[in-house]
Amino acid sequence: MKPIKVGLLGIGTVGTGTFHVLQRNQAEIRGRAGRGIEVSMVCRRDLAAARAVVGDSDVVVTADPYAIINNPEIDIVVETIGGCGLARELVLAAIAQGKHVVTANKALLAVHGTEIFEAARAKGVMVAFEAAVAGGIPIIKALREGLSANRIEWIAGIINGTTNFILSEMKAKGLDFDVVLKEAQRLGYAEADPTFDIEGVDAAHKLTIMSAIAFGVPVQFDKAHVEGITALQAADIRYAEQLGYRIKLLGLTRRRENGIELRVHPTLVPANRLIANVEGAMNAVLVQGDAVGTTLYYGKGAGAEPTASAIVADLVDVTRLATADPDHRVPHLAFQPDAMSNTPVLVMDDVITAYYLRLRVADQAGVLSRITTILAEHDISIDGMLQRESADGEKQTDLIILTHETVEGRMNKALGQMQALPTVLAPIVRIRKEDLA
């Protein structure tokens, strides 16, 4: 059977990894797909750099992406250029030409996924995106296919390696965020401009995609609550450890009776949970299904060949199904288009979670009583407490409170009252806490 012809839009780190994996494992890939999968064209503005990757092969190198899109011999377009502007334009153009698309672009799908999937459905082509979430971990396939018998209850993931590396170093070395960020940049774990990573945006893109697949809703990145790790202090990581918790940047989406939670923020997780012990730049995703219970997916979330592994897996899937009736393929977001839900995404005031609070308070009688009274007045129960002993002559101390689950809007009101107390001497630190049982 004639090989499937692939055009690579972008041959940087991920594109190069994809080219090399396809070349190296061609025999196994052919055996799995039922026919060969060959890169016949690549696009990069730096032609010399592209030619250095493809070597003396007969792959055509171009600086014009439309030369690939308009080539009738190209069956599948692989998009690895990133961003939402040009990438959106090229992906929609490829779909309009009747070409299947494989992409690693989480931002593109989180923001424009609904438009792209609808265009692909109308044209009868596939858009595959395993590499867009958690690199080489096959979490998209697990959610779309492996767990299709389940009603998914919640997903919690460490889905950004940069922030997990930083938090691991802060815990291990007792250093503050700014110090560890500079070290992460020196080692290549963080970009020169790490904003999307450290502010939680990258994780929110990925979580948005997983949430849509899990619950059969449109991708709704604009409704996600996003907090990063820039305000975290070494003191809070230390206190969390003393209380039996680790702090991780979690992406969490959960089904509730009144809607879906969709949030990314630093989170206390019990230290005895497997996900709490994921260190360095690794990723992990927990999925809770009603039939299967809790499953954990762990591995490298980035890098040339881990990401290429997911892209090539998508190429194999598309090749297997290229001639299948479009109505009998796995839907892009797991649910058939007419079965998609309009379940709302909850605002944070309606989210239910537990909390870690750190209050810098005057070391005098009656302070603790007033704080616990305010919590009780808002029907917030205390799960645990830690008070740092004051040094000789010191007139203030740290009070750490762990609460049971409550509605966030209720907690916000209590925090406002506590902050107004003259004996609370600094802004209260609030970090959400999840048991993930």
matplotlib code that plots the C-alpha trace (Angstrom):
import matplotlib.pyplot as plt

x = [0.0, 1.2, 2.8, 1.1, 2.8, 3.4, 4.3, 6.0, 5.1, 8.1, 11.2, 12.5, 13.0, 9.7, 9.7, 13.2, 12.4, 9.4, 11.5, 14.1, 11.6, 9.9, 13.2, 14.5, 11.4, 10.1, 9.8, 7.8, 5.6, 4.8, 3.9, 1.6, 0.0, -0.4, 1.5, 4.5, 4.4, 6.9, 7.9, 8.0, 8.1, 9.3, 8.9, 11.2, 12.3, 15.9, 16.4, 19.9, 18.8, 16.0, 18.4, 20.8, 18.0, 16.8, 20.4, 20.8, 17.2, 14.9, 12.6, 11.7, 12.6, 10.6, 10.2, 6.6, 4.0, 1.4, 3.6, 2.9, -0.8, -1.5, 0.5, -2.1, 0.3, 0.5, -2.1, -1.3, 0.0, 1.9, 1.9, 4.7, 5.2, 3.2, 1.2, -2.4, -2.1, -0.3, -0.9, -4.7, -4.6, -2.5, -4.4, -7.8, -6.2, -5.0, -8.4, -10.1, -7.8, -9.1, -5.9, -5.7, -3.9, -1.7, -0.7, 1.2, -0.2, -2.2, -2.7, -4.2, -6.7, -7.5, -8.4, -9.7, -10.4, -14.2, -13.8, -11.1, -12.9, -16.1, -14.2, -12.6, -15.9, -17.6, -14.7, -14.5, -10.9, -9.2, -7.4, -5.1, -3.5, -2.0, 1.2, -0.6, -1.0, 1.7, 4.2, 4.8, 2.1, -0.8, -3.4, -5.6, -6.0, -6.7, -9.5, -11.0, -10.8, -9.4, -11.8, -14.8, -16.8, -16.5, -18.2, -15.2, -15.5, -12.3, -8.8, -5.9, -2.5, 1.0, 1.1, 3.9, 7.5, 9.1, 6.9, 7.3, 11.1, 11.0, 8.7, 10.9, 14.0, 12.3, 11.3, 14.7, 16.9, 14.6, 15.1, 12.6, 11.0, 13.2, 16.4, 15.2, 13.8, 17.2, 18.7, 16.0, 16.7, 20.4, 19.8, 17.4, 14.2, 12.7, 12.6, 14.2, 10.6, 8.9, 5.6, 3.3, 4.8, 5.2, 1.8, 0.0, -1.2, 0.5, -1.1, -4.5, -4.3, -3.7, -6.4, -9.0, -8.5, -8.6, -11.7, -13.5, -12.8, -13.7, -17.0, -18.2, -18.1, -16.6, -13.1, -13.4, -10.0, -11.4, -13.4, -10.5, -9.2, -5.5, -2.9, 0.9, 3.6, 5.3, 3.9, 4.9, 7.4, 9.8, 8.2, 4.9, 6.6, 8.3, 5.1, 3.3, 5.9, 5.6, 1.9, 2.3, 1.7, 3.6, 2.8, 2.3, 0.9, -2.2, -4.6, -7.9, -11.2, -14.1, -17.8, -20.2, -24.0, -24.1, -21.3, -17.6, -14.6, -11.8, -8.8, -5.0, -3.3, -0.7, -2.3, -1.4, -1.5, -1.0, 2.6, 1.5, -0.2, 1.8, 1.3, 2.7, 6.0, 6.4, 9.6, 11.7, 10.4, 8.2, 4.4, 1.6, -2.1, -4.7, -8.1, -11.0, -13.6, -16.7, -16.0, -12.2, -11.5, -8.3, -5.7, -2.3, -0.4, 3.3, 6.1, 8.0, 5.9, 8.2, 11.3, 11.9, 11.5, 8.8, 6.6, 7.6, 6.4, 2.9, 2.9, 4.0, 1.3, -1.2, 0.2, -0.3, -3.9, -4.7, -3.1, -5.2, -8.4, -7.8, -10.1, -12.8, -16.2, -15.8, -19.0, -17.3, -14.1, -13.5, -14.9, -12.3, -13.6, -14.7, -18.4, -20.5, -21.2, -24.9, -24.1, -22.0, -23.1, -23.5, -22.7, -21.4, -17.9, -18.2, -16.8, -14.3, -16.8, -18.8, -15.8, -15.6, -12.2, -10.1, -7.5, -4.1, -4.0, -0.9, -1.5, 1.3, -0.3, 0.6, 1.7, -0.8, -3.8, -7.2, -5.8, -6.4, -9.9, -11.0, -9.8, -11.4, -14.6, -14.7, -14.2, -17.0, -19.3, -18.8, -19.4, -15.7, -14.3, -10.7, -8.8, -5.4, -3.3, 0.3, 1.7, 5.4, 7.0, 8.1, 11.7, 12.7, 11.6, 9.6, 6.1, 4.6, 4.3, 3.0, -0.3, -1.0, -4.6, -5.8, -9.6, -12.0, -13.8, -16.0, -17.3, -14.7, -17.0, -17.6, -13.8, -13.3, -15.7, -14.0, -10.5, -11.8, -12.8, -9.6, -7.4, -9.2, -8.2, -5.5, -3.7, -3.2, 0.0, 0.6, -1.5, -2.9, -1.5, -4.2, -3.4, -6.0, -5.8, -7.0, -7.1, -7.3, -8.5]
y = [0.0, 3.5, 5.2, 8.1, 11.4, 13.8, 17.5, 19.1, 22.7, 23.6, 21.5, 22.9, 20.8, 18.9, 18.7, 17.4, 14.8, 13.7, 13.4, 11.3, 9.0, 8.3, 7.6, 5.4, 3.3, 3.1, -0.7, -0.9, 2.0, 0.4, -2.8, -1.0, 1.4, -1.1, 1.1, 3.4, 6.9, 9.2, 12.8, 14.2, 18.0, 20.2, 23.9, 26.2, 29.8, 28.9, 26.6, 25.7, 24.5, 22.4, 20.8, 20.0, 17.9, 16.1, 15.4, 13.7, 12.3, 13.3, 15.3, 18.7, 21.7, 24.9, 28.3, 28.5, 26.7, 26.9, 24.9, 22.0, 22.8, 23.1, 20.0, 17.4, 14.6, 15.5, 13.5, 14.7, 18.1, 18.1, 21.5, 22.2, 26.0, 26.9, 30.1, 30.9, 33.3, 31.8, 28.2, 28.7, 30.1, 27.2, 24.4, 25.7, 26.0, 22.4, 21.2, 23.2, 21.3, 18.0, 17.1, 15.5, 17.5, 16.4, 19.1, 19.6, 23.1, 23.2, 26.9, 26.7, 24.0, 25.5, 28.9, 27.9, 24.1, 24.4, 26.2, 23.8, 20.6, 21.8, 22.6, 19.2, 17.5, 19.3, 18.4, 14.8, 14.9, 14.2, 16.5, 14.5, 16.2, 13.6, 15.6, 18.8, 17.5, 16.0, 15.3, 11.6, 10.5, 9.1, 10.8, 12.0, 8.5, 7.2, 9.8, 9.4, 5.6, 3.7, 5.2, 5.5, 3.2, 5.6, 8.6, 10.7, 12.4, 14.5, 15.0, 16.4, 16.9, 18.1, 19.2, 21.7, 20.4, 23.9, 24.7, 21.2, 21.4, 24.8, 23.5, 20.4, 22.5, 24.9, 22.0, 20.2, 23.3, 25.6, 28.4, 31.1, 31.2, 33.9, 32.1, 28.7, 30.3, 31.7, 28.3, 26.7, 29.1, 28.4, 24.7, 25.0, 23.9, 27.4, 29.8, 33.2, 34.5, 31.8, 33.7, 31.1, 28.4, 30.1, 31.9, 28.7, 29.5, 26.5, 24.2, 25.8, 25.3, 21.6, 21.2, 22.9, 20.2, 17.4, 18.8, 19.0, 15.4, 14.2, 15.9, 16.4, 20.2, 22.7, 23.9, 27.0, 28.3, 31.8, 30.4, 28.7, 30.1, 30.4, 31.1, 30.5, 29.9, 33.3, 34.3, 31.0, 31.3, 28.8, 29.2, 27.8, 24.8, 24.1, 24.5, 22.2, 19.5, 19.8, 19.2, 16.2, 17.9, 18.8, 21.9, 21.3, 23.4, 21.3, 21.6, 20.3, 19.8, 18.2, 17.4, 19.0, 19.0, 22.6, 22.7, 21.9, 23.2, 24.3, 25.7, 25.8, 26.9, 25.9, 23.1, 21.2, 17.5, 14.8, 13.6, 10.0, 10.4, 9.2, 12.4, 14.4, 12.6, 13.4, 15.4, 17.4, 18.1, 15.1, 15.2, 13.1, 13.0, 11.4, 10.5, 9.4, 7.3, 5.7, 2.2, 2.0, 4.2, 6.2, 5.8, 7.6, 8.4, 9.4, 10.4, 13.1, 16.1, 17.7, 17.2, 16.4, 12.7, 12.3, 14.7, 13.1, 9.8, 11.2, 12.9, 9.7, 7.7, 10.2, 9.7, 5.9, 6.4, 8.8, 6.4, 3.4, 5.4, 7.6, 5.5, 4.9, 6.4, 9.8, 9.0, 5.9, 7.5, 8.4, 12.0, 14.7, 15.4, 11.8, 12.5, 12.6, 16.2, 15.9, 14.6, 17.5, 19.3, 22.9, 22.3, 25.6, 26.2, 27.3, 30.7, 30.4, 31.6, 28.4, 26.0, 23.7, 22.9, 22.9, 25.5, 26.2, 29.6, 31.3, 34.4, 36.6, 37.7, 39.6, 37.2, 38.1, 36.6, 36.3, 36.4, 32.7, 32.8, 35.7, 34.0, 30.7, 32.6, 34.2, 30.9, 29.3, 32.2, 31.3, 27.6, 26.8, 23.9, 23.5, 20.4, 21.2, 23.9, 24.8, 27.8, 28.8, 29.5, 33.1, 33.8, 35.7, 39.3, 38.6, 40.0, 38.3, 34.8, 32.6, 30.8, 28.0, 26.7, 23.8, 23.8, 21.2, 21.7, 24.8, 27.0, 29.5, 32.5, 31.8, 31.6, 34.9, 36.6, 35.1, 36.1, 39.7, 39.8, 38.2, 40.5, 43.5, 42.5, 44.8, 41.8, 40.3, 42.0, 41.0, 39.8, 36.3, 33.5, 31.2, 28.0, 25.5, 21.9, 18.7, 15.3, 13.5, 10.3]
z = [0.0, -0.8, 2.2, 3.9, 3.1, 5.9, 5.9, 8.9, 9.7, 11.8, 12.4, 15.6, 18.7, 18.5, 14.7, 14.7, 17.3, 15.2, 12.0, 13.8, 15.5, 12.3, 10.5, 13.3, 13.9, 10.4, 10.3, 13.6, 12.7, 9.3, 11.1, 13.5, 11.0, 8.1, 5.7, 5.7, 7.2, 5.4, 5.9, 2.4, 3.1, 5.9, 6.4, 8.3, 7.6, 8.3, 5.3, 6.3, 9.7, 8.1, 5.6, 8.5, 10.1, 7.0, 5.8, 2.4, 2.3, -0.5, 1.8, 0.2, 2.3, 2.0, 3.8, 2.6, 4.8, 2.1, -0.2, 2.2, 2.7, -1.1, -2.1, -3.1, -2.3, 1.4, 3.5, 7.0, 8.2, 11.5, 13.1, 15.7, 15.2, 18.3, 19.1, 18.2, 15.2, 12.2, 13.6, 13.6, 10.1, 8.8, 10.6, 9.3, 5.8, 5.9, 7.0, 4.2, 1.8, 3.2, 5.1, 8.5, 11.2, 14.0, 16.5, 19.8, 20.2, 23.5, 23.4, 19.9, 21.0, 24.3, 22.7, 19.2, 19.6, 19.2, 15.9, 14.7, 15.6, 14.0, 10.8, 10.8, 11.4, 8.6, 6.2, 7.4, 8.5, 11.9, 14.2, 16.6, 19.6, 22.0, 22.2, 23.3, 26.9, 29.1, 26.4, 26.0, 28.5, 26.5, 28.7, 25.8, 24.4, 28.0, 28.4, 24.9, 24.7, 27.6, 30.1, 27.9, 30.1, 33.0, 34.2, 35.0, 38.4, 38.5, 37.1, 38.9, 37.2, 37.5, 33.9, 33.7, 34.2, 34.8, 37.8, 39.2, 39.0, 40.8, 43.6, 44.0, 44.4, 46.8, 49.0, 48.8, 49.3, 51.3, 48.8, 47.8, 44.3, 42.7, 43.5, 42.2, 39.0, 38.1, 38.6, 36.5, 33.7, 33.9, 33.6, 30.7, 32.6, 32.4, 29.4, 29.3, 29.6, 31.8, 32.2, 30.7, 32.9, 36.3, 36.0, 35.4, 31.8, 30.2, 32.7, 32.2, 28.4, 29.0, 31.7, 29.5, 26.9, 29.4, 31.0, 27.7, 26.9, 30.4, 30.7, 27.1, 27.1, 24.7, 25.3, 27.5, 28.5, 29.1, 32.1, 33.8, 37.1, 36.8, 39.5, 39.3, 41.8, 41.9, 45.3, 47.0, 49.8, 51.2, 54.6, 53.4, 51.8, 55.1, 57.1, 54.7, 55.1, 58.9, 58.6, 56.2, 52.9, 49.7, 47.6, 43.9, 41.0, 40.2, 37.3, 38.7, 37.0, 38.9, 38.2, 40.7, 40.8, 39.7, 37.2, 36.5, 38.4, 36.1, 38.1, 38.2, 41.4, 44.0, 46.1, 49.3, 48.7, 51.4, 51.3, 51.1, 47.8, 44.8, 42.9, 45.8, 45.2, 41.6, 41.5, 39.1, 35.6, 35.4, 34.8, 36.4, 35.9, 38.3, 36.9, 39.0, 37.2, 38.8, 37.5, 37.5, 40.5, 40.5, 37.8, 37.6, 34.4, 34.9, 32.6, 30.8, 29.9, 27.4, 25.4, 21.7, 21.7, 24.4, 22.5, 19.2, 20.7, 21.1, 17.6, 15.9, 17.8, 16.4, 12.9, 13.3, 14.5, 11.7, 9.1, 10.5, 10.3, 7.2, 5.0, 7.8, 7.7, 9.5, 11.5, 13.0, 14.2, 17.8, 18.2, 18.8, 22.3, 23.0, 22.9, 19.7, 18.7, 19.4, 22.9, 24.0, 27.1, 28.0, 31.7, 33.1, 34.5, 38.1, 39.2, 42.0, 44.6, 44.1, 44.2, 47.2, 48.6, 51.8, 52.8, 54.3, 56.0, 57.3, 59.5, 60.9, 64.2, 67.3, 70.0, 72.7, 74.4, 72.6, 69.1, 68.3, 69.9, 67.7, 64.5, 65.3, 66.2, 62.7, 61.0, 63.1, 62.3, 58.6, 59.2, 58.4, 60.5, 61.4, 60.5, 62.0, 63.5, 63.9, 65.8, 65.6, 68.9, 69.3, 69.8, 73.0, 72.8, 69.6, 69.7, 66.6, 65.4, 62.5, 63.0, 60.5, 60.1, 58.0, 57.3, 56.1, 52.8, 52.4, 49.7, 48.5, 48.6, 52.4, 52.9, 51.1, 53.5, 56.6, 55.2, 54.8, 58.4, 59.7, 57.7, 59.2, 62.7, 64.2, 65.5, 62.0, 60.9, 57.3, 54.3, 55.0, 52.9, 51.5, 49.6, 48.6, 49.8, 48.1, 49.6, 46.2, 47.9]

ax = plt.figure().add_subplot(projection="3d")
ax.plot(x, y, z, "-o")
ax.set_aspect("equal")
plt.show()
